[in-house]
Structures are given as C-alpha cells and as structure tokens.
Amino acid sequence: MLSIITATAIESAQLQQQMQPVSAFNQNSYLGSTPAGRQTRLLHTGIGCTTTAINLTRYLEHETPKAVLMIGCGGSYPNSGLQIGDLALATEEIFGDLGVMTDHQFLPLDQLGIPVEPPPVQRIALKTDLQQAVAGVLQHGTALPQRLRCGPFITVNTCSGHPHLSQTLEARTGGICENMEGAAAAQVCALYQVPFLELRGISNPTGTRDPDHWDIVRGAEAAQHGLVQILNNWPLLEKTLCGN
C-alpha cells in the first residue's frame, strides 16, 4: 500500500473528492481507493516539523506502507527557475535553520561537534531509483502542463518572507523549494526504513508575503495532478523499490 501525506486538508482536497473511503485510522487518516484503483492511506500531519514527526511516527508504528509520498505546496527560491503552478521533486531534504547563527555565519547542527549518539541529522538523501523513476514519469507525462525540476528541498521553521532570508538560504543550501515539514517526514521514514518521496506544487516565490504573488490553491492542484500521474504508473514504479 502507498501512503500519501499532506500537511493540511487543503493540499489533498481534489484527492479526497476522488477517493472511495474504506475506513479511518484516526480523525486525520483515511484508507481509501484512488481513481487508479490503488488502496491508499491518506494522512494529514499538520503544519511544521513537530506535528509531522509525531503523527507520521504514530502511523508507522501501526502500518508499514510500500512507500510514503508527501505532496503539498512549496515556495520557490529566486534562482530555481520555478514559477507558480510548477512542480518540484526532492532529491534531498535539508533542515535549513537547525543550528546556530553567529555574528558571521550560520553553523548547522551537524557541524557543532556536539558529542551525541546518534549524531545529528541535517540532510536526508532522497535520490533513489524510485525518485528517479518518478521524475521520468512526471517529465514525460502527457497530462502534466507544469514544468518539473528536481533538487534539494529546504525545511524551515521560519519561512523566507523577506528577500534577504530567501537569498541567504538559497546561497547556503542550493535549495530549489522551501517548506515546513519535509525533512521531518524524510527523517522519520529513514528511521522506519520506508521509501520516501516528496512532490510539491509551487504556490509562491520565497522572499515576499505579497498576496498578489501567492496562489495556494494552484500550488496544491499542481501537486495533486502530479500525484495522479504517479498513481497511474505505480505498478511500474513499485518495481524499482527492490533496488532501493
């Protein structure tokens, strides 16, 4: 079974309308059949790393899906080339603001030399056979009008609503897409040894809070259109899991 997670119900609104519900795991998790006929668990984790880690951990304590696919909205960094309505697929998740800000530079948590076991996790690699197969499906999908770019995603607690912060994070990480949950979900899935994918539709550029430059609905719809393409090709994509 494939599990789909989103931070909010807004980011899965179209999917919910098309799913045939079977049962509820709790008030935020539903088992249903997708339009492609796949039995799928849909989980709403809540916004931010803490609620994402808690709710995904609770779920994975009870079930072991074939893979977890996170979809939702994201902000594009200035040099990413991504516009509102485009798609971004993560090759890596990075905790972008987990560390210490000094007078001169930002020091990531994993570079502070804190003697703890296991060592801190700052980056989670997601470039697997499955991720690359999904990228191929999305890039050649005739039903997708959006552009797709693959690259590092940056998870933050404080979103880049100012140009300086946006530019600083992009320069330091090389990220293409900013979000508030992905790294937490990726870390939990790594601990449970469950393959993880993250696909986001761009809803805004980072560096601004101007509502004229935001379109949450369009970003959410883009991610869900990409999800349908993945679900339609899942039998083929699932075969790559043996190599991960």
N, C-alpha and C positions, 0 to 999 in steps of 0.2 A: 504494500500500500504506500502511496505517495502522500506526504503530509504537506499542506500549504499553510504558511503562517503569514499574517499581516499584523501590523501594529494596531490598526483600527478597522472597524467595520466598513468605513468609507472606502478603504482600499480593496475591499473584496465584494462591493455591492453588486456588481454585474455577475460575479461568480455565484453568489448566494441565490440570485434570481434563477439561475440555470441549474443549480444542483437539486437533486431529488433527495431530501433529508431521510436518513435512516434512524439515527439515534444521536443523543447528546452525551458528551463526556463530562462537561460541566457547562455553566452558563456561557462560556466563551469558546466552546469547542464543539464542532458538529461533524458527524460522519455522514457522508452522502455520496451519491453517484453523479459524476460530472457529465456534461454533454457528450464527451468521448467514451462514456461508459466505464470510466475508471472509478473504483471505490477510493475515496479521498477523504482525509481528515482535514478540516479547516479549523485553524486555531487563531484567535485574536489574542495577542500577547500583551497589548497595552503599549504606551509610548515610553521610550527610554530603555537603557540597559538593564536596570534593576528588575522592572516588571517582566521584561522579555526573558531574562535569565530564570526568574522564578517560575513563570508559567510554562516555559518550554521544558525546564527540568522536571516539573511535576508531570507533564505529559509523557516525557521519555522514560520516566520511572514505571509507567504503565504499559507503554507500547513501544515497539521497535519498527519504525517505518523503513521502507526501502531507501528513502531519501527525504530530506526536508527542503522545501523550496520556499524562500521568503520573497514576497513581492510587495510592492508599495511605491510610494513617491520618494523622490530624492532631489537634492539641489545640485546643479552642475557648477564645476569650478570654471574660472574665466577662460582657461586655455584648453578645455576639454573638447571644444567643438560641438558640444551637445546643446540642443535647444529644447524648449518646452514641447513635450509630446514624443521626444526621442526615448530610446531605450538604452540602459546601461546594465551590463552583466559583470559581476565582480570576479576578478582573478585573485583578489587578496582583500582581506579586511584588516584595517588598522585602527587601533584606539588612538584617535588623533590628539586628544587633550589629556591623556592619562600620564601624568608625570609632574615635573616641577618647572615653573617659569622663573628664571633668574633675571638679573639685570641685563644680561647679554644674550641669553638664548633659552630655548626650551629643551629640557632634558627628559627624554622618555623614561617611563618607569623601568623598563628593562635595561637601561644604561646607568642606573643609580647605584648599582653594586650592593643592593640590599641582600644580605645573606639569608635567603629563604628558599625552602624546597616545597613544592616545585618552583622553579624560577618564574618571575612574572611573564605573562604573555602579552605582547604588544601587537604582534602581527600574526594573522592566520592565513596561510596559503590556501587558495581555492581553485587554482588552475589544475584541474584533474582531467582525466579522459572524459568524464561526464560533462564537465563545464565546457570543454572544447566541442563536444558533440552538440550540446545545446546551442552554443554560439553558431555552429554550422547550420543548424535547423532554422534559427532565427534570421541569419543572414540571407538564407535562400528561400525564406517563407514568402510565397506569393501573396499571402493575405495580410502582410505587415507593411503598412505605408511608412512606418517610422524608421529612422536611422538607428543603427545599433553600434555601440562602442563597448569594448571590453577593457577593463583596467582596475586599478586599486580603488576601493571604496574607503571612505573615512567616516568612522563613527565618533560623534562628539556629544558632549553634554550641553555645550553652548553652541548653538548654530551660528553660522557666519552671516549675521545680519548687517555687517559693516565691511566695506571693500578691503580694508587693511587686514582684517582677520581672515577673510577669504583668500586673499593673495598669499598671506603668510602660511596658511595650512597647505595650500596647493604647492608652494615652493618647497616646503619641508617634506612633504609626503609623496608628491607626484600623483595625488589622487585625482579622479575624474568626477566622483559623485559623493555627496555628503548626506549622512543620515544619522539617526539616533539609536538604532537597535542592532544593526547587522553584525558588528564584531562580537557582541554578547551572544547572539544566536549561533554564530560560527564557532565560538569557543565551547559552548555547551555541546553542540553536535560533535565537535572533535573529541571531547571527553567521553561521549557515549559511542563514538566510532560510527556515527551515522553520516553519510554523504550529505553535503550542504551546498545549495545553490542560492544565489541572491540576484534577483532581477528587479530593477526599478525603472519606473517611468519618470522622466524629468518634469517636475512641476514648477520649477523656478530656477533662476540663476542664484548662486550664493552671492553674498555681499550687499543685498538690498532687502528691505521689508516693504517696498512699494507694492501695493496690491495690484497695480496695473501690470506687474511683472510676475505674477503668481497665478497658477491655474491648477489647483489641487485635483479637481475632477479629471482634467485632461491627463495629468500625470498618472492618476490611478487607472484610468481607462487604458492607457498605453501599456502599463504593466500587465493588466488582465488580458489584453489582446495577445501579448507575448505568451502569457501563460496558456492560453487556448492552443497556440501553436505547439507548445511543449507537450501538452496533454495529448494532442492528436498524434504526436510522434513518440509517445512514451514507450511503447513496446520495443522500438528500435533503440531508443536512448537507454533503456534499462539494461540492455546487454553490455553496455560499457562499464557497468558497476563491477563486473567481475575483474576488471583491470585496475580498479582504484584501490 
